[in-house]
Each structure stands twice: as C-alpha cells, then as structure tokens.
C-alpha cells in the first residue's frame, strides 16, 4: 500500500510538472518549479524502507526457522541416544541370559551328569567304590576346568591343552595309559573368543573322558598342528577297543557335534578296534 501510494503521488507530481511546462511561457522558469525531483527522492526512500523492512522480516523468520530446526535436531539426537541406550541394555540382558544358559548347560552336561552317574552307581549297588570315586573325580575335574578356562587368553589352544594335561595326566597314569604329547606352540587363533574356548575345552575333555571310561586303552596321543589355511588341527588318538560310530548312541558324542557346530569347527570321528581318533578342525 505504501509503495502504491508513493507511485500514485509520483504520477500526480509528474502530471503537474507536465502541465506547468505546457502552460508556462518560459521553459527555464517552469523547469525550476518542477516537483518531480522531490517526489523521486521520496520514491527512492520509500523503496529503501520497504527493502529494509522486508529484510528484517525475512531475517527474523530465518532465525526462528533455525532455532526450530536446532530444537528438532536436539530432540532427535536425544531420542537416538535413548534408543541406543535401550538397545545396549537389551544386548547386555541377552548376553547375560545366554551366559546363564551356557553355564547351566555346562553344569548339566559336565558336573551334573557325573554326579547323576555317581548317584545311579550308588543306588544300583553294583558299582565298586573305585568306579564311584572315579566318577566323582571326573565331576571335580570338570568343575576345575570350567574355572580354569575363564583365565585363558582367547584363541590360545596350546594353553588350553596344557591346562587339560595338568589336570588329567595323573589320572591317565593311575589308569595305566601312556600319554604322548605332540603339541605345537601355536599363536592365538583369531575367532576363538571366551565362549568358543569354553566349548572347545569341553569337547576335548569329553574326548579324553571317553578314553578313560570306555576305551580300555594303553596309550593316548594328543596332537595340535597348524594347517596351511592358517587354522589348527587337534587330534585325540587312543589304541583302545573302539566303537561303531554310526550305531553307538552316546550323549557325549551328540554334545561334541553340537558344540563343534556352535564354534564353526569341523569334527571327524574315526573308530576301529585298536585305534580311535577324534579330529577337530579350527579356523
């Protein structure tokens, strides 16, 4: 409206000056009486005022928009932080739940299984005290090994086997089984975390327990060598009576296969009278 008014005023002033020029006798005198130069200055000042006013309005709107955008970004960041915290808490809860499940399973498959066997032996009254004592010792060994594995470095298979040897070699000697140790000092194997080390220890312990309980062997060979692919090959070999792998149903064998699948290891069991080999491929 202001601009329209100024334009109209400027037009009227121009018509007035045109009229003065036409009716005036002297052009020089009429030119000195023109008002258009004053209205032009007013028109310019009006334009300047409008531009400044519009600039201030747009600048205020931009400031409000920026403040609103900043507020929204802060709200989204806070929501993301809260979402991340919830996800992190859920992951920790799932990890604790998985760890509890693993501990319970190990207790059931290890210590619990041996204690249950000892109870059945005592209830049947057919087992000798030596057999019951051996079962209880196996339960104690399993419990000690479960604690020992918590202090092993991830991927250090050599240390794991050395710990098993320390715990079980006296029992092999008292059982008349000669232990042959063919284990290379390998660098820690990537990909074997604490959980995988625990599964691997249980697998080797199960294989050694089978030798003590069922093989009637006189010698036992434990081998660990690196593979060309950068992994490791672990073998437990005994000269016992052997068994039919395809037909014998033992909970320990199914547990071996399940744990091998969990840690991504290959498992091969070959058995015949005079030699049984359990081979675990890692990496």
LUMFIDREN-176957 format. One line per 10 residues: their letters; for each residue y, z, x of N, C-alpha, C. Coordinates in steps of 0.1 Angstrom, whole numbers, plus 5000, padded with zeros to 4 digits. Atoms other than C-alpha are relative to their C-alpha. Example, Ala and Ser with C-alpha at 12.3 -4.5 7.8 and 13.67 -1.06 7.14 Angstrom:
BEGIN
AS> 4988 5000 5009 4955 5078 5123 5012 5000 5009 | 4989 5000 4991 4989 5071 5137 5011 5008 4992
This chain:
BEGIN
XXXXXXXXXX> 4988 5000 5008 5000 5000 5000 5013 5000 5009 | 4988 4999 4991 5025 5009 5028 5002 4986 5006 | 4999 5013 4994 5017 4976 5045 5006 4989 4990 | 4995 5010 5011 5022 4956 5012 5015 5002 4997 | 4986 4997 5003 5055 4974 5006 5009 4994 5011 | 4992 5004 4988 5068 4966 5041 5000 4985 5000 | 5000 5015 5000 5057 4929 5038 5009 4995 4989 | 4991 5004 5011 5075 4926 5004 5015 5002 5004 | 4986 4998 4995 5106 4942 5019 5004 4990 5010 | 4996 5010 4990 5105 4919 5048 5002 4986 4994
XXXXXXXXXX> 4998 5013 5007 5101 4889 5025 5014 5000 4993 | 4987 5000 5007 5131 4900 5004 5012 4999 5010 | 4989 5000 4990 5152 4906 5035 5001 4985 5005 | 5000 5014 4996 5142 4870 5046 5007 4991 4990 | 4993 5008 5010 5153 4856 5013 5015 5003 5000 | 4986 4996 5000 5185 4875 5015 5007 4993 5012 | 4994 5006 4989 5192 4862 5050 5001 4984 4998 | 4999 5015 5002 5184 4826 5039 5011 4997 4991 | 4989 5002 5009 5208 4829 5010 5014 5001 5007 | 4988 4998 4993 5235 4842 5033 5003 4988 5009
XXXXXXXXXX> 4997 5012 4991 5231 4813 5057 5004 4988 4993 | 4997 5012 5008 5233 4787 5030 5014 5001 4994 | 4988 4999 5007 5263 4800 5012 5012 5004 5010 | 4989 4996 4991 5282 4812 5043 5007 4988 5006 | 4993 5011 4994 5309 4790 5057 4998 4999 5015 | 5002 5000 4986 5303 4799 5093 4987 5005 5004 | 5014 4997 4996 5269 4799 5108 4999 5012 5009 | 5000 4989 4990 5278 4823 5136 5002 5013 4993 | 4997 4988 5007 5292 4848 5112 4988 5004 4992 | 5011 4996 5009 5262 4846 5089 4988 5005 5009
XXXXXXXXXX> 5011 4995 4992 5238 4850 5118 5002 5014 5004 | 4997 4986 4996 5255 4882 5127 4997 5010 4989 | 5002 4992 5011 5249 4895 5092 4985 5000 4995 | 5014 5000 5004 5211 4889 5090 4994 5014 5002 | 5008 4988 5000 5188 4918 5083 4986 4999 5005 | 5015 5002 4997 5155 4903 5093 4996 5006 5013 | 5004 4993 4987 5156 4917 5128 4998 5014 4999 | 5003 4986 5002 5158 4952 5115 4987 5002 4992 | 5013 4999 5008 5130 4946 5089 4988 4997 5009 | 5012 5003 4991 5108 4931 5117 4997 5012 5008
XXXXXXXXXX> 5003 4987 4993 5112 4963 5137 4993 5010 4991 | 5007 4991 5010 5102 4983 5106 4986 4995 4998 | 5013 5005 5002 5073 4960 5101 4991 5003 5011 | 5008 4997 4988 5061 4965 5137 4997 5015 5001 | 5002 4985 5000 5065 5003 5134 4989 5004 4990 | 5010 4998 5010 5045 5002 5102 4986 4997 5004 | 5013 5004 4995 5017 4983 5118 4995 5010 5010 | 5004 4990 4990 5017 5007 5147 4995 5013 4994 | 5004 4987 5007 5015 5037 5123 4986 4998 4994 | 5013 5002 5007 4986 5021 5104 4989 5000 5010
XXXXXXXXXX> 5011 5001 4990 4966 5013 5136 4997 5014 5006 | 5003 4987 4994 4971 5048 5150 4993 5009 4989 | 5007 4992 5011 4961 5064 5116 4986 4996 4999 | 5014 5005 5001 4930 5042 5114 4992 5005 5012 | 5007 4996 4987 4921 5050 5150 4996 5015 4999 | 5003 4985 5001 4924 5088 5143 4989 5002 4990 | 5010 4999 5010 4903 5084 5112 4986 4997 5005 | 5013 5005 4995 4875 5064 5129 4995 5010 5011 | 5004 4991 4989 4876 5088 5159 4994 5013 4994 | 5005 4988 5006 4871 5118 5136 4986 4997 4994
XXXXXXXXXX> 5014 5004 5006 4842 5100 5118 4990 4999 5011 | 5010 5001 4989 4826 5092 5152 4996 5014 5005 | 5002 4987 4995 4830 5128 5163 4990 5008 4990 | 5009 4994 5010 4814 5140 5130 4986 4995 5001 | 5013 5006 4999 4786 5115 5134 4992 5005 5012 | 5007 4996 4988 4779 5125 5170 4996 5015 4999 | 5004 4986 5002 4779 5162 5160 4987 5001 4991 | 5011 5000 5009 4755 5155 5132 4987 4995 5007 | 5011 5005 4992 4733 5134 5155 4994 5010 5010 | 5004 4989 4990 4733 5162 5181 4992 5011 4993
XXXXXXXXXX> 5007 4990 5008 4722 5187 5154 4986 4995 4997 | 5013 5005 5004 4694 5165 5142 4990 4999 5012 | 5008 5000 4988 4682 5159 5177 4995 5013 5005 | 5004 4986 4997 4682 5196 5184 4989 5005 4991 | 5010 4996 5010 4662 5202 5152 4987 4994 5003 | 5012 5007 4997 4637 5176 5161 4993 5005 5013 | 5005 4994 4988 4633 5190 5196 4993 5013 4998 | 5006 4987 5003 4627 5224 5182 4987 4999 4992 | 5012 5002 5007 4602 5211 5158 4988 4995 5009 | 5010 5004 4991 4584 5193 5186 4995 5011 5009
XXXXXXXXXX> 5004 4989 4992 4584 5224 5207 4990 5009 4992 | 5008 4992 5009 4569 5244 5178 4986 4993 4998 | 5013 5007 5002 4543 5217 5172 4991 5000 5012 | 5008 5000 4988 4533 5216 5208 4994 5014 5003 | 5005 4987 4998 4530 5254 5209 4988 5003 4991 | 5011 4999 5009 4508 5253 5178 4987 4993 5005 | 5011 5008 4994 4486 5226 5194 4994 5007 5012 | 5005 4993 4988 4484 5246 5226 4992 5012 4996 | 5007 4989 5004 4474 5277 5208 4987 4997 4994 | 5012 5005 5006 4448 5258 5188 4990 4996 5011
XXXXXXXXXX> 5009 5004 4989 4434 5243 5220 4994 5012 5007 | 5005 4987 4993 4432 5278 5236 4989 5006 4991 | 5010 4994 5009 4414 5291 5205 4987 4992 5000 | 5013 5009 4999 4389 5261 5206 4993 5002 5013 | 5007 4998 4987 4383 5267 5243 4993 5013 5000 | 5007 4987 5000 4376 5304 5237 4988 5000 4991 | 5012 5001 5009 4353 5296 5208 4989 4992 5007 | 5010 5007 4993 4335 5270 5229 4994 5009 5011 | 5005 4992 4989 4332 5295 5258 4991 5011 4994 | 5009 4990 5006 4318 5322 5234 4987 4994 4996
XXXXXXXXXX> 5012 5006 5004 4293 5297 5220 4991 4997 5012 | 5008 5003 4987 4282 5287 5256 4994 5013 5005 | 5006 4987 4995 4278 5324 5266 4989 5004 4991 | 5011 4995 5009 4258 5332 5235 4988 4991 5002 | 5012 5009 4998 4236 5301 5241 4993 5004 5013 | 5006 4996 4987 4231 5311 5277 4992 5013 4999 | 5007 4987 5002 4222 5346 5267 4987 4998 4993 | 5012 5002 5008 4198 5333 5242 4989 4993 5008 | 5009 5008 4993 4182 5307 5264 4995 5007 5013 | 5003 4994 4987 4182 5329 5295 4995 5014 4998
XXXXXXXXXX> 5004 4986 5000 4182 5367 5293 4993 5003 4987 | 5006 4997 5012 4174 5368 5256 4986 4995 4999 | 5014 5006 5000 4144 5345 5260 4990 5008 5008 | 5009 4993 4992 4130 5365 5288 4997 5014 4994 | 5002 4987 5006 4135 5399 5270 4990 4998 4988 | 5009 5003 5011 4118 5384 5239 4986 4998 5005 | 5013 5002 4995 4089 5373 5260 4994 5013 5005 | 5005 4987 4995 4086 5408 5276 4995 5008 4988 | 5003 4993 5012 4086 5423 5241 4986 4995 4994 | 5013 5005 5005 4058 5400 5229 4989 5003 5009
XXXXXXXXXX> 5011 4996 4991 4038 5407 5260 4996 5015 4998 | 5004 4986 5002 4040 5444 5254 4994 5002 4986 | 5006 4998 5013 4032 5441 5217 4986 4994 4999 | 5013 5006 5000 4002 5419 5224 4990 5008 5007 | 5009 4992 4991 3988 5444 5249 4990 4992 5008 | 5009 5009 4992 3972 5415 5267 5005 4997 5013 | 4993 5003 4987 3997 5410 5295 4999 5012 5009 | 5000 4989 4990 3994 5431 5326 5014 5005 5003 | 4987 4994 4997 4022 5453 5338 5007 4991 5010 | 4994 5009 4990 4027 5428 5367 5007 4989 4993
XXXXXXXXXX> 4994 5011 5007 4034 5400 5342 5012 5004 4993 | 4989 4996 5007 4057 5420 5321 5012 5003 5010 | 4989 4998 4990 4076 5431 5353 5006 4987 5005 | 4995 5013 4995 4079 5395 5364 5010 4994 4990 | 4991 5005 5011 4094 5386 5330 5013 5007 5000 | 4988 4992 5000 4119 5414 5332 5009 4996 5013 | 4993 5004 4988 4128 5404 5368 5007 4986 4998 | 4993 5013 5002 4135 5368 5357 5012 5002 4991 | 4988 4997 5008 4158 5382 5330 5011 5005 5008 | 4989 4994 4991 4177 5402 5356 5005 4990 5009
XXXXXXXXXX> 4995 5011 4991 4179 5372 5379 5009 4991 4993 | 4992 5008 5008 4193 5351 5351 5014 5006 4998 | 4988 4993 5002 4219 5377 5344 5009 5000 5013 | 4993 5000 4987 4229 5380 5381 5006 4986 5003 | 4996 5014 4997 4231 5342 5384 5012 4996 4991 | 4989 5003 5010 4253 5340 5353 5013 5005 5005 | 4988 4994 4995 4278 5363 5370 5004 4993 5013 | 4997 5007 4987 4275 5346 5404 5007 4987 4999 | 4995 5013 5001 4283 5312 5391 5015 5000 4997 | 4986 4999 5002 4317 5324 5380 5009 5000 5012
XXXXXXXXXX> 4993 4999 4988 4327 5328 5416 4998 4988 5009 | 5002 5012 4992 4316 5294 5428 5011 4990 4998 | 4990 5010 5001 4340 5266 5436 4995 4988 4991 | 5004 5011 5008 4339 5237 5411 4995 4989 5009 | 5006 5012 4993 4316 5209 5423 4992 5003 5013 | 5007 4996 4987 4301 5229 5453 4985 5002 4997 | 5015 4999 5003 4264 5222 5447 4993 5007 5011 | 5007 4994 4989 4254 5233 5481 5001 5015 4999 | 4999 4986 5002 4268 5268 5475 4992 5005 4988 | 5008 4996 5012 4251 5269 5441 4986 5001 5004
XXXXXXXXXX> 5014 5000 4996 4217 5261 5456 4998 5012 5010 | 5002 4989 4991 4223 5286 5484 5000 5014 4993 | 5000 4988 5008 4231 5313 5458 4986 5002 4993 | 5014 4999 5006 4198 5305 5440 4990 5003 5010 | 5010 4997 4990 4179 5306 5472 5001 5015 5003 | 4998 4985 4996 4194 5341 5480 4993 5008 4989 | 5005 4992 5011 4184 5354 5445 4985 4999 4999 | 5014 5003 5004 4149 5338 5442 4990 4999 5011 | 5009 5001 4989 4135 5334 5476 4990 5012 5002 | 5010 4989 4999 4120 5369 5477 4988 4999 4990
XXXXXXXXXX> 5010 5001 5010 4101 5362 5445 4990 4988 5004 | 5009 5011 4995 4087 5329 5460 4991 5006 5010 | 5008 4994 4989 4075 5349 5490 4989 5009 4994 | 5010 4991 5006 4058 5375 5469 4990 4993 4991 | 5009 5009 5007 4042 5347 5448 4992 4991 5008 | 5007 5009 4991 4028 5330 5479 5004 4986 5000 | 4995 5014 5000 4050 5299 5475 5009 4999 5012 | 4992 5003 4988 4064 5285 5507 5012 4991 4996 | 4988 5007 5003 4100 5273 5503 5004 4991 5011 | 4995 5009 4990 4111 5242 5522 5014 4996 4995
XXXXXXXXXX> 4986 5002 5003 4149 5238 5523 5005 4987 5006 | 4995 5013 4995 4162 5202 5527 5013 4997 4992 | 4987 5001 5007 4198 5205 5515 5011 4997 5010 | 4988 5004 4992 4228 5187 5530 5012 5008 4996 | 4987 4993 5003 4262 5204 5532 5009 4989 4995 | 4992 5010 5007 4280 5182 5507 5014 5005 4997 | 4986 4996 5005 4317 5182 5499 4999 5002 4985 | 5000 4998 5014 4325 5195 5464 5001 4987 4992 | 5001 5013 5008 4317 5168 5438 5010 5000 4989 | 4990 5000 5011 4346 5158 5416 4993 4998 4986
XXXXXXXXXX> 5005 5001 5013 4340 5160 5379 4991 5012 4995 | 5008 4988 5004 4319 5192 5380 5009 5012 4999 | 4991 4988 5002 4341 5219 5365 4991 5013 4999 | 5007 4988 5001 4331 5255 5359 4989 5000 4990 | 5010 5001 5011 4312 5247 5327 4988 4992 5005 | 5011 5009 4995 4293 5219 5344 4992 5007 5010 | 5007 4993 4990 4284 5241 5373 4991 5010 4994 | 5009 4991 5007 4270 5267 5349 4988 4993 4994 | 5011 5008 5006 4249 5241 5331 4990 4996 5011 | 5009 5004 4989 4236 5228 5365 4992 5011 5005
XXXXXXXXXX> 5008 4989 4995 4227 5262 5377 4989 5004 4990 | 5010 4997 5010 4208 5269 5345 4988 4990 5001 | 5011 5010 4999 4189 5236 5349 4991 5002 5012 | 5008 4997 4988 4179 5244 5385 4992 5012 4998 | 5008 4988 5002 4169 5279 5375 4988 4998 4991 | 5011 5003 5009 4148 5266 5347 4989 4993 5007 | 5010 5007 4993 4130 5242 5370 4993 5009 5010 | 5007 4990 4990 4123 5270 5396 4992 5010 4992 | 5008 4990 5008 4112 5294 5368 4987 4994 4996 | 5012 5007 5004 4087 5268 5356 4990 5000 5012
XXXXXXXXXX> 5009 5000 4988 4073 5266 5392 4993 5014 5001 | 5005 4987 4998 4069 5304 5393 4991 5004 4989 | 5008 4995 5012 4054 5308 5358 4988 4991 4998 | 5010 5009 5005 4033 5277 5352 4993 4991 5011 | 5005 5011 4991 4027 5255 5383 4988 5005 5009 | 5010 4996 4991 4004 5277 5404 5001 4993 5013 | 4997 5008 4988 4020 5260 5434 4999 5009 5013 | 5000 4993 4987 4017 5269 5471 5013 4997 5008 | 4988 5004 4993 4048 5251 5483 5010 4994 4990 | 4989 5005 5008 4082 5242 5469 5011 4994 5009
XXXXXXXXXX> 4990 5007 4992 4107 5217 5482 5013 4999 4992 | 4987 5002 5006 4144 5218 5473 5008 4990 5008 | 4993 5011 4992 4163 5186 5483 5014 4998 4993 | 4987 5004 5005 4200 5177 5480 5006 4990 5010 | 4994 5010 4991 4214 5145 5494 5011 4992 4993 | 4990 5008 5005 4244 5123 5489 4994 4986 4996 | 5004 5013 5004 4240 5090 5471 5010 4989 5005 | 4990 5010 4996 4256 5057 5481 5012 4998 4991 | 4989 5002 5009 4277 5057 5450 5010 5012 5000 | 4991 4988 4999 4294 5090 5461 4996 5012 4992
XXXXXXXXXX> 5005 4989 5008 4273 5113 5439 4990 5008 5008 | 5010 4992 4993 4244 5136 5447 4987 4999 4992 | 5013 5000 5005 4207 5137 5441 4993 5013 5003 | 5006 4987 4998 4190 5170 5436 4985 4999 4995 | 5014 5001 5003 4152 5173 5436 4993 5014 5002 | 5009 4989 4999 4128 5202 5429 4986 4995 5000 | 5013 5006 4999 4093 5193 5440 4990 5012 5004 | 5010 4990 4997 4062 5215 5439 4986 4993 5000 | 5013 5005 4999 4025 5210 5446 4990 5006 4991 | 5008 4993 5010 4012 5227 5415 4991 4992 4992
XXXXXXXXXX> 5010 5007 5008 3988 5217 5388 5006 4989 4992 | 4994 5011 5008 4013 5195 5370 4998 5002 4985 | 5002 5000 5014 4015 5188 5333 5004 4986 4994 | 4997 5013 5007 4018 5159 5308 5014 5000 4994 | 4986 4999 5005 4055 5153 5304 5002 4995 4986 | 4998 5006 5013 4051 5132 5273 4995 5008 4989 | 5006 4992 5010 4030 5157 5254 5002 5015 5000 | 4998 4986 5000 4038 5191 5266 5014 5003 4994 | 4988 4997 5007 4064 5207 5244 5005 5014 5005 | 4995 4988 4995 4084 5234 5262 5015 5001 4997
XXXXXXXXXX> 4986 4998 5003 4118 5248 5251 5008 4998 5013 | 4993 5001 4987 4128 5248 5288 5003 4985 5003 | 4998 5014 4997 4123 5210 5291 5011 4994 4990 | 4989 5005 5009 4144 5203 5260 5014 5005 5003 | 4987 4994 4995 4171 5226 5273 5005 4992 5012 | 4996 5007 4988 4171 5207 5306 5006 4986 4995 | 4995 5013 5005 4176 5174 5287 5014 5001 4993 | 4987 4997 5007 4204 5188 5265 5011 5003 5010 | 4990 4996 4991 4223 5203 5294 5004 4988 5010 | 4997 5012 4992 4219 5171 5315 5009 4990 4992
XXXXXXXXXX> 4991 5009 5009 4235 5151 5286 5014 5006 5000 | 4986 4994 5001 4264 5176 5284 5008 4997 5012 | 4992 5002 4987 4274 5172 5321 4999 4986 5005 | 5001 5014 4996 4266 5135 5322 4991 4997 5012 | 5010 5001 4989 4237 5139 5347 4988 4992 4995 | 5013 5006 5003 4206 5118 5348 4989 5010 5003 | 5011 4991 4999 4173 5137 5345 4987 4992 5000 | 5013 5007 4999 4139 5124 5356 4989 5011 5004 | 5011 4990 4998 4107 5145 5354 4987 4992 5002 | 5013 5006 4997 4075 5132 5370 4990 5011 5004
XXXXXXXXXX> 5010 4989 4997 4044 5153 5370 4986 4994 5000 | 5014 5003 4999 4008 5149 5380 4993 5011 5008 | 5007 4990 4992 3981 5172 5395 5003 4999 5015 | 4997 5000 4986 3993 5181 5430 5015 4997 5003 | 4985 5001 4998 4030 5172 5425 5007 4998 4987 | 4990 5001 5011 4058 5177 5400 5014 4999 5006 | 4986 5002 4995 4093 5165 5406 5010 5000 4989 | 4989 5000 5009 4124 5173 5387 5012 4995 5008 | 4989 5006 4993 4153 5150 5398 5012 5000 4991 | 4987 4999 5007 4189 5155 5387 5010 4991 5008
XXX> 4990 5009 4994 4214 5127 5395 5014 5004 4995 | 4986 4996 5003 4251 5137 5396 5010 4990 5006 | 4990 5009 4995 4281 5115 5399 4997 4986 4998
